[in-house]
Amino acid sequence: MKSEDKKTLYISIAMIIFLATVSFWRFKRIGNADFNFSLSSYKEIGVPNFDDIFSEENLEEIAKKIDFGKEEEEKNIIYARQVIKDRVRFDYPSSWAISSEENLKDLNVLFVAYADKVVYPSVIAVIEMETDNPETAVEMFKEEIEKEGKILDASFQEISENEYFSTISVDYSKELKGSYTTKVFLIDDKCYLFSVTFFGEKLSTSQIIIDYIISSIQIIN
């Protein structure tokens, strides 16, 4: 790869990391009425100085860590099991970071884990919704997604009496498109939505890992 091409790649990676950091920080702060954005906020979340980001030495190191981190996760993956409401269980990579519980308006987030060793971090989120209509639950979730991107396509189907499946494709920008695979379970007149995000193989989580997580989401008999 030519030196100029390498530099362009590293700059692109740095911008992705910067945007992903800010985006994730915004996700964490949704629903906080006291939130006021200011330049000083960047210092609070530890976003580095632009001059430091765009030094070629730093960019090369960032690229190496991304590739190495992803490779290590795929080689040495160990899954942890999580049980929700003693009724539904799923597995996720034990190396993923676990976020604290958050409320997003009418969406009560019970569990969030995300891959923190890739540029486009996949996320599994478990959300409790005060509705006994699975289609309504998916629509509520889509409303949250639309705050960050444009929905390109969505599907919904019934798997069994109290299990439902949905996929949602989202366009975040010219360079970034994602998909949300969701399973919805109706338990005691409430809906529990399990969402797994995926942004493609490049600089993201392996499709093998995503498929395993989705297949592991099951009702406990």
Legacy VTK file of the C-alpha trace (Angstrom):
# vtk DataFile Version 3.0
C-alpha trace
ASCII
DATASET POLYDATA
POINTS 221 float
0.000 0.000 0.000
1.320 3.424 -0.921
2.270 5.820 1.861
-0.444 8.277 0.835
-3.070 5.513 0.745
-1.993 4.319 4.165
-2.289 7.809 5.571
-5.797 8.169 4.119
-6.797 4.845 5.666
-5.462 5.803 9.083
-7.205 9.171 9.012
-10.467 7.441 8.067
-10.066 5.004 10.947
-9.395 7.839 13.382
-12.516 9.695 12.243
-14.598 6.543 12.629
-13.296 6.071 16.164
-14.027 9.693 16.982
-17.585 9.472 15.617
-18.201 6.127 17.286
-17.020 7.525 20.634
-19.310 10.536 20.397
-22.220 8.407 19.126
-21.903 5.912 21.964
-21.626 8.736 24.484
-24.834 10.251 23.041
-26.562 6.856 23.346
-25.574 6.684 26.999
-27.003 10.131 27.638
-30.386 9.699 25.847
-33.243 10.614 28.119
-31.163 12.874 30.375
-33.098 16.127 30.430
-30.231 17.963 32.125
-27.791 17.228 29.296
-26.166 20.327 27.787
-23.590 19.936 25.029
-20.422 22.009 25.137
-16.855 21.708 23.925
-15.764 21.040 27.475
-17.872 17.866 27.373
-15.298 16.258 25.094
-12.696 16.588 27.804
-15.044 14.893 30.275
-15.356 11.756 28.140
-11.667 11.672 27.326
-11.716 12.397 23.595
-8.085 13.110 22.607
-6.808 16.258 20.984
-7.138 16.367 17.171
-3.401 16.934 16.754
-2.731 13.766 18.730
-5.292 11.756 16.739
-3.922 12.696 13.345
-0.238 12.091 14.013
0.819 9.299 11.637
2.546 7.395 14.412
-0.632 7.330 16.513
-2.831 6.381 13.561
-0.622 3.409 12.694
-0.835 2.211 16.294
-4.635 2.574 16.296
-4.951 0.500 13.114
-2.744 -2.271 14.532
-4.745 -2.463 17.755
-8.043 -2.685 15.886
-6.871 -5.577 13.690
-5.192 -7.377 16.596
-8.156 -6.957 18.942
-10.622 -8.329 16.428
-8.365 -11.258 15.524
-7.847 -12.181 19.173
-11.572 -12.060 19.933
-12.404 -14.397 17.055
-9.641 -16.869 17.984
-10.190 -17.024 21.729
-13.904 -16.392 22.031
-15.591 -17.523 25.236
-19.298 -16.952 25.748
-21.023 -15.887 28.944
-24.671 -16.736 29.643
-27.256 -14.188 30.705
-30.789 -14.938 31.933
-33.606 -12.375 31.787
-36.627 -12.605 34.115
-35.842 -16.306 34.636
-37.624 -16.939 31.320
-35.248 -16.065 28.477
-31.525 -16.745 28.107
-28.779 -15.878 25.632
-25.009 -16.029 25.226
-22.624 -13.184 24.428
-18.818 -12.920 24.205
-17.387 -12.635 27.708
-14.830 -10.152 26.364
-17.580 -7.647 25.532
-18.007 -4.678 27.827
-21.222 -4.476 29.843
-22.969 -1.140 30.081
-24.953 0.073 33.064
-28.744 -0.085 32.804
-30.409 2.939 31.229
-33.957 4.120 30.572
-34.752 5.469 27.100
-38.143 7.141 27.528
-40.634 4.236 27.469
-37.873 1.713 26.855
-36.530 0.103 30.009
-33.087 -1.242 29.096
-32.300 -4.287 31.225
-28.949 -5.289 29.742
-26.404 -3.964 27.236
-23.113 -5.533 26.154
-20.953 -4.343 23.274
-17.750 -5.237 21.422
-15.163 -2.626 22.344
-12.282 -3.955 20.199
-13.658 -2.977 16.795
-14.409 0.336 15.098
-18.093 -0.449 14.556
-19.061 -2.113 17.843
-21.886 -4.631 17.688
-24.280 -4.445 20.613
-26.778 -6.739 22.251
-29.483 -4.885 24.140
-32.405 -6.284 26.120
-35.343 -3.904 26.503
-38.505 -4.304 28.553
-41.576 -2.568 27.097
-44.909 -1.806 28.713
-46.973 -3.286 25.887
-48.456 -6.674 25.121
-48.265 -6.077 21.364
-44.980 -7.281 19.806
-45.480 -5.186 16.648
-45.905 -2.079 18.811
-42.695 -2.993 20.645
-40.782 -3.135 17.348
-42.290 0.182 16.218
-41.196 1.836 19.482
-37.693 0.488 18.931
-37.665 1.753 15.335
-38.543 5.250 16.585
-35.374 5.248 18.695
-33.279 3.999 15.752
-34.639 6.702 13.436
-33.167 9.363 15.709
-29.705 8.313 14.488
-30.288 7.023 10.939
-32.716 6.340 8.114
-34.530 3.007 8.090
-34.152 1.354 4.684
-36.112 -1.820 5.276
-37.883 -3.679 8.081
-39.616 -7.037 8.479
-41.732 -8.669 11.164
-42.894 -12.253 11.581
-44.394 -14.514 14.211
-42.261 -17.527 15.166
-44.551 -19.016 17.812
-47.360 -17.966 20.126
-45.139 -15.661 22.169
-41.963 -15.325 20.065
-41.455 -12.880 17.176
-38.614 -12.001 14.830
-37.719 -8.739 13.101
-34.859 -7.340 11.013
-34.250 -3.636 10.480
-31.770 -2.160 7.978
-30.485 1.343 8.704
-28.510 3.910 6.717
-26.419 6.027 9.085
-24.294 7.720 6.450
-22.802 7.212 3.002
-20.082 5.027 4.517
-22.005 3.282 7.282
-25.015 0.997 7.074
-26.180 -1.315 9.800
-28.768 -3.928 10.602
-30.686 -4.795 13.735
-31.848 -8.354 14.272
-34.452 -8.522 17.008
-36.329 -11.222 18.834
-39.396 -10.222 20.824
-40.893 -12.344 23.594
-44.293 -11.779 25.194
-44.036 -12.566 28.904
-46.673 -11.669 31.513
-48.303 -9.005 29.284
-44.966 -7.265 28.624
-42.671 -7.423 25.623
-38.970 -8.173 25.957
-37.006 -7.112 22.893
-33.552 -8.592 22.257
-31.648 -6.564 19.675
-28.300 -7.449 18.084
-26.614 -4.880 15.788
-24.254 -5.626 12.928
-22.339 -3.243 10.614
-20.667 -5.686 8.206
-17.433 -7.638 8.393
-15.024 -4.760 7.715
-13.815 -3.207 10.972
-16.741 -4.816 12.771
-17.728 -7.924 14.683
-17.545 -11.281 12.928
-20.798 -12.513 11.392
-20.132 -15.876 13.058
-20.312 -14.227 16.485
-23.476 -12.319 15.609
-25.207 -15.459 14.312
-24.268 -17.376 17.440
-25.683 -14.698 19.748
-28.953 -14.561 17.825
-29.337 -18.355 17.762
-28.684 -18.534 21.510
-31.645 -16.284 22.444
-34.242 -18.769 23.683
-37.152 -19.167 26.065
-36.307 -21.371 29.034
-38.708 -24.316 29.090
LINES 1 222
221 0 1 2 3 4 5 6 7 8 9 10 11 12 13 14 15 16 17 18 19 20 21 22 23 24 25 26 27 28 29 30 31 32 33 34 35 36 37 38 39 40 41 42 43 44 45 46 47 48 49 50 51 52 53 54 55 56 57 58 59 60 61 62 63 64 65 66 67 68 69 70 71 72 73 74 75 76 77 78 79 80 81 82 83 84 85 86 87 88 89 90 91 92 93 94 95 96 97 98 99 100 101 102 103 104 105 106 107 108 109 110 111 112 113 114 115 116 117 118 119 120 121 122 123 124 125 126 127 128 129 130 131 132 133 134 135 136 137 138 139 140 141 142 143 144 145 146 147 148 149 150 151 152 153 154 155 156 157 158 159 160 161 162 163 164 165 166 167 168 169 170 171 172 173 174 175 176 177 178 179 180 181 182 183 184 185 186 187 188 189 190 191 192 193 194 195 196 197 198 199 200 201 202 203 204 205 206 207 208 209 210 211 212 213 214 215 216 217 218 219 220
